[in-house]
């Protein structure tokens, strides 16, 4: 078990959405030092900036959450940047952590790394059985290289890193800017604005048929801390809720919870994305005892409440 009080913890992406919840969970462990860093502090694609970060923080443990992320629209518009930025920041960071003798690295992948037609529920052993969904393949493949690096550095150098695959996250402090937001914050913003403007309808992408699994971000943070505490292998581990919902049902649920009573019109000229996403979460429960605790509607209520109280910050 980890003696948290002896740890100097660095969290890349620690000022972001999931990172802020993870830092809350880590702070409760009362480590010796906790360093949440973001792009305003260091550019992890630049080796000089990355090494300066490690020199200044001197961590014993690193959580790598930093990523260039966005929804389908952002992935389609910037595939090269999504590939390069995510690959370079991760590969360089892990290499430097090994060189400096850092005790453990916790690496966050993405459900987008799975093949487009992975059998549902997604099992970790299926991650190499096909090509990812095209709209976010550059992002998914760049993040999946961290798994290759984790396994090869453990094999050759004995470096202790773990690789976690969180499902789609949502919750307070999410990104609500339409240029980068994912489906839940995008729909919450759209429905609330339509309600306030008395709009007759909202428009949603695709036909509503794809299904997704969503995990409340504070629950994900607890899962990551448990993995850091109890898991020391390089086999990937899914972090999810085991709750699957169609985009159609999701949209109708958010409309109901936000008080929007107008029509939902589906723009079938826009992409659906991957047909289904639902994780097998057996390994996480068996290896380190993680099971999500927040119901989907409770999580949505909290997310909507936070957005309505923090619109300037959310933008």
C-alpha positions as CSV (number, residue, x, y, z in Angstrom):
1,X,0.0,0.0,0.0
2,X,1.1,3.6,-0.7
3,X,2.1,5.8,2.2
4,X,0.4,8.9,0.8
5,X,1.9,11.2,3.4
6,X,5.4,10.5,1.9
7,X,4.3,11.2,-1.7
8,X,5.0,14.3,-3.8
9,X,2.2,14.0,-6.4
10,X,2.2,15.6,-9.9
11,X,-1.1,15.7,-11.8
12,X,-0.7,16.8,-15.4
13,X,-4.1,18.2,-16.6
14,X,-4.7,18.8,-12.9
15,X,-6.4,22.2,-13.5
16,X,-8.8,20.6,-16.0
17,X,-12.2,18.9,-15.6
18,X,-11.3,15.4,-14.4
19,X,-8.0,16.6,-13.0
20,X,-9.7,19.0,-10.6
21,X,-11.8,16.1,-9.2
22,X,-8.8,13.9,-9.0
23,X,-6.9,16.5,-7.1
24,X,-9.8,16.8,-4.7
25,X,-9.7,13.0,-4.1
26,X,-5.9,13.1,-3.7
27,X,-5.9,16.0,-1.3
28,X,-8.1,13.9,1.0
29,X,-5.1,11.5,1.2
30,X,-3.0,14.3,2.7
31,X,0.1,13.8,0.6
32,X,3.4,15.6,1.4
33,X,2.9,17.8,-1.7
34,X,0.3,18.0,-4.6
35,X,1.0,19.8,-7.8
36,X,-1.9,20.2,-10.2
37,X,-0.4,21.6,-13.5
38,X,-2.0,22.7,-16.7
39,X,-1.0,24.3,-20.1
40,X,-0.7,27.7,-18.5
41,X,2.2,26.3,-16.4
42,X,4.0,24.0,-18.8
43,X,3.9,22.9,-22.4
44,X,4.3,19.1,-22.3
45,X,4.9,18.8,-26.0
46,X,8.1,20.7,-25.5
47,X,10.8,18.6,-23.8
48,X,12.4,21.7,-22.2
49,X,9.2,22.8,-20.5
50,X,8.4,19.2,-19.5
51,X,11.8,18.7,-17.8
52,X,11.5,22.1,-16.1
53,X,8.1,20.9,-14.7
54,X,9.8,17.7,-13.3
55,X,12.7,19.7,-11.9
56,X,10.5,22.2,-10.1
57,X,8.0,19.7,-8.7
58,X,10.3,16.7,-8.0
59,X,7.4,14.2,-7.9
60,X,7.5,10.6,-6.5
61,X,4.3,9.8,-8.3
62,X,2.8,11.2,-11.6
63,X,-0.8,11.1,-12.8
64,X,-0.9,11.9,-16.5
65,X,-4.3,13.3,-17.4
66,X,-3.2,16.1,-19.7
67,X,-4.7,15.7,-23.2
68,X,-6.0,17.6,-26.2
69,X,-9.7,16.6,-26.1
70,X,-13.0,17.5,-27.7
71,X,-16.1,16.1,-29.3
72,X,-16.7,14.7,-32.7
73,X,-16.6,18.2,-34.3
74,X,-13.3,19.1,-32.8
75,X,-11.7,15.7,-33.7
76,X,-12.8,16.0,-37.3
77,X,-11.5,19.6,-37.6
78,X,-8.1,19.0,-35.9
79,X,-7.0,15.3,-36.4
80,X,-3.3,16.1,-36.8
81,X,-3.2,18.2,-33.7
82,X,-5.1,15.6,-31.7
83,X,-2.6,12.9,-32.7
84,X,0.6,14.9,-32.4
85,X,-0.1,16.7,-29.1
86,X,-1.4,13.6,-27.3
87,X,1.4,11.4,-28.5
88,X,4.2,13.8,-27.8
89,X,3.2,14.8,-24.3
90,X,2.6,11.3,-23.1
91,X,5.6,9.5,-24.7
92,X,8.1,12.2,-23.4
93,X,6.6,12.3,-19.9
94,X,6.8,8.5,-19.4
95,X,10.3,8.4,-20.7
96,X,11.5,11.1,-18.3
97,X,9.6,9.6,-15.4
98,X,11.6,6.3,-16.0
99,X,14.9,8.2,-16.4
100,X,14.4,10.0,-13.1
101,X,13.4,6.9,-11.1
102,X,9.9,8.1,-10.3
103,X,8.1,5.5,-8.2
104,X,4.9,5.2,-10.2
105,X,3.0,6.7,-13.2
106,X,-0.7,6.5,-13.6
107,X,-1.6,6.9,-17.3
108,X,-5.1,7.8,-18.5
109,X,-6.1,6.4,-21.9
110,X,-9.6,6.8,-23.5
111,X,-12.5,4.6,-24.6
112,X,-11.9,6.1,-28.1
113,X,-8.9,3.7,-28.3
114,X,-11.2,0.7,-28.7
115,X,-12.0,-0.7,-32.2
116,X,-15.1,0.7,-33.9
117,X,-17.0,-2.6,-33.8
118,X,-15.7,-4.0,-30.4
119,X,-18.1,-6.6,-29.0
120,X,-20.2,-5.1,-26.2
121,X,-19.4,-4.8,-23.4
122,X,-15.8,-3.8,-24.3
123,X,-13.3,-6.1,-22.6
124,X,-9.7,-4.9,-22.2
125,X,-8.4,-7.9,-24.2
126,X,-10.3,-6.7,-27.3
127,X,-8.4,-3.3,-27.5
128,X,-6.2,-4.4,-30.4
129,X,-8.9,-6.3,-32.4
130,X,-9.6,-3.6,-35.0
131,X,-9.3,0.1,-36.0
132,X,-11.0,2.8,-33.8
133,X,-14.0,4.8,-35.0
134,X,-12.7,7.1,-37.8
135,X,-13.8,10.5,-36.4
136,X,-11.6,10.1,-33.3
137,X,-9.0,7.5,-34.4
138,X,-6.0,9.9,-34.3
139,X,-6.8,10.8,-30.7
140,X,-7.5,7.2,-29.6
141,X,-4.4,5.8,-31.3
142,X,-2.1,8.4,-29.8
143,X,-3.4,7.7,-26.3
144,X,-3.2,3.9,-26.9
145,X,0.6,4.3,-27.5
146,X,0.8,5.0,-23.7
147,X,-0.3,1.4,-23.2
148,X,2.5,0.1,-25.5
149,X,5.0,2.3,-23.7
150,X,3.8,1.2,-20.2
151,X,4.1,-2.5,-21.1
152,X,7.5,-2.2,-22.8
153,X,9.0,0.0,-20.1
154,X,7.8,-2.5,-17.4
155,X,9.2,-5.4,-19.4
156,X,12.6,-3.9,-20.1
157,X,13.2,-1.5,-17.2
158,X,10.8,-2.7,-14.5
159,X,9.2,0.8,-14.5
160,X,5.9,0.8,-12.5
161,X,3.1,2.4,-14.6
162,X,-0.5,1.5,-15.0
163,X,-2.9,2.3,-17.9
164,X,-6.6,3.1,-17.2
165,X,-9.4,3.4,-19.8
166,X,-12.1,5.7,-18.5
167,X,-15.4,5.8,-20.3
168,X,-17.1,9.1,-21.3
169,X,-17.1,11.4,-18.2
170,X,-19.5,14.1,-17.1
171,X,-20.2,16.2,-14.0
172,X,-19.6,19.7,-12.5
173,X,-16.7,21.7,-14.0
174,X,-17.1,20.1,-17.4
175,X,-16.4,22.0,-20.6
176,X,-19.5,23.7,-22.0
177,X,-17.9,25.6,-24.9
178,X,-19.6,24.1,-28.0
179,X,-16.3,24.0,-29.9
180,X,-14.8,21.5,-27.5
181,X,-17.6,20.1,-25.4
182,X,-18.8,16.5,-25.3
183,X,-22.4,15.4,-25.7
184,X,-23.8,15.9,-22.1
185,X,-22.5,19.5,-21.5
186,X,-23.4,20.4,-25.1
187,X,-27.0,19.2,-24.6
188,X,-27.4,20.8,-21.2
189,X,-26.3,24.2,-22.6
190,X,-28.5,23.8,-25.7
191,X,-31.6,22.8,-23.7
192,X,-31.2,25.5,-21.1
193,X,-30.7,28.2,-23.7
194,X,-33.7,26.9,-25.8
195,X,-35.8,26.9,-22.6
196,X,-34.9,30.5,-21.8
197,X,-35.5,31.7,-25.4
198,X,-38.8,29.7,-25.6
199,X,-37.4,28.0,-28.7
200,X,-39.7,25.6,-30.5
201,X,-37.0,23.0,-31.0
202,X,-33.4,22.0,-30.6
203,X,-31.3,20.2,-33.1
204,X,-29.2,17.1,-32.2
205,X,-26.6,15.3,-34.3
206,X,-27.1,12.0,-36.0
207,X,-30.2,9.9,-35.5
208,X,-30.1,9.2,-31.7
209,X,-29.4,5.5,-32.1
210,X,-25.9,5.1,-30.8
211,X,-25.5,4.1,-27.2
212,X,-23.0,5.4,-24.6
213,X,-21.9,4.7,-21.1
214,X,-21.2,7.7,-18.9
215,X,-19.3,8.0,-15.6
216,X,-19.7,10.8,-13.1
217,X,-16.3,12.5,-12.8
218,X,-15.9,12.4,-9.0
219,X,-16.6,8.6,-9.2
220,X,-13.9,8.3,-11.9
221,X,-11.5,10.2,-9.6
222,X,-12.1,7.8,-6.8
223,X,-11.4,4.9,-9.2
224,X,-8.1,6.4,-10.3
225,X,-7.0,6.8,-6.7
226,X,-7.9,3.2,-5.9
227,X,-6.0,2.0,-8.9
228,X,-2.9,4.0,-7.9
229,X,-3.1,2.6,-4.4
230,X,-3.7,-1.1,-5.2
231,X,-2.8,-1.9,-8.9
232,X,0.7,-2.5,-10.2
233,X,0.4,-4.2,-13.6
234,X,0.5,-2.9,-17.1
235,X,-2.6,-4.7,-18.4
236,X,-5.2,-2.0,-19.2
237,X,-8.2,-1.5,-16.9
238,X,-11.6,-0.1,-17.8
239,X,-13.0,2.6,-15.5
240,X,-16.8,2.9,-16.0
241,X,-20.3,2.8,-14.6
242,X,-21.8,-0.2,-16.4
243,X,-24.8,2.0,-17.4
244,X,-25.6,2.3,-21.1
245,X,-28.1,4.7,-22.6
246,X,-29.0,5.7,-26.2
247,X,-28.3,9.3,-27.3
248,X,-32.0,9.6,-28.0
249,X,-32.9,8.7,-24.4
250,X,-30.1,10.8,-23.1
251,X,-31.3,13.9,-25.1
252,X,-34.9,13.4,-23.9
253,X,-33.7,12.9,-20.3
254,X,-31.6,16.1,-20.3
255,X,-34.5,18.0,-21.9
256,X,-36.8,16.8,-19.1
257,X,-34.3,17.7,-16.3
258,X,-33.6,21.1,-17.7
259,X,-37.3,22.0,-18.3
260,X,-37.1,22.2,-22.1
261,X,-40.4,21.1,-23.5
262,X,-39.9,21.8,-27.2
263,X,-39.2,19.4,-30.1
264,X,-36.0,17.5,-30.6
265,X,-35.0,17.4,-34.3
266,X,-32.3,15.0,-35.5
267,X,-29.8,16.1,-38.1
268,X,-29.0,12.8,-39.8
269,X,-26.5,14.5,-42.1
270,X,-24.2,14.7,-39.1
271,X,-22.2,11.6,-37.9
272,X,-23.4,9.3,-35.2
273,X,-19.9,8.2,-34.0
274,X,-19.3,4.7,-32.7
275,X,-22.5,2.6,-32.7
276,X,-22.2,1.4,-29.1
277,X,-20.0,2.0,-26.1
278,X,-20.2,0.0,-22.9
279,X,-17.3,-1.3,-20.9
280,X,-16.8,-4.5,-19.0
281,X,-15.8,-3.2,-15.6
282,X,-15.1,-6.6,-14.0
283,X,-11.3,-6.1,-13.9
284,X,-11.5,-2.9,-12.0
285,X,-13.7,-4.4,-9.3
286,X,-11.6,-7.5,-9.1
287,X,-8.1,-5.8,-9.1
288,X,-8.8,-2.8,-6.9
289,X,-12.4,-2.8,-5.7
290,X,-13.8,0.0,-7.8
291,X,-17.5,0.3,-8.5
292,X,-19.2,3.6,-9.3
293,X,-21.7,4.9,-6.7
294,X,-23.6,7.9,-8.3
295,X,-26.8,7.2,-10.2
296,X,-27.0,8.7,-13.7
297,X,-29.9,11.0,-12.9
298,X,-28.3,12.2,-9.7
299,X,-25.1,13.0,-11.6
300,X,-27.1,14.9,-14.3
301,X,-28.9,16.9,-11.6
302,X,-25.6,17.9,-10.0
303,X,-24.1,18.8,-13.4
304,X,-27.1,20.9,-14.5
305,X,-27.2,22.6,-11.1
306,X,-23.5,23.5,-11.3
307,X,-23.8,24.8,-14.9
308,X,-26.7,27.1,-14.0
309,X,-24.7,28.5,-11.1
310,X,-21.4,28.9,-13.0
311,X,-22.2,29.9,-16.5
312,X,-19.3,32.4,-16.9
313,X,-16.8,29.9,-15.5
314,X,-18.3,27.1,-17.7
315,X,-17.8,29.1,-20.8
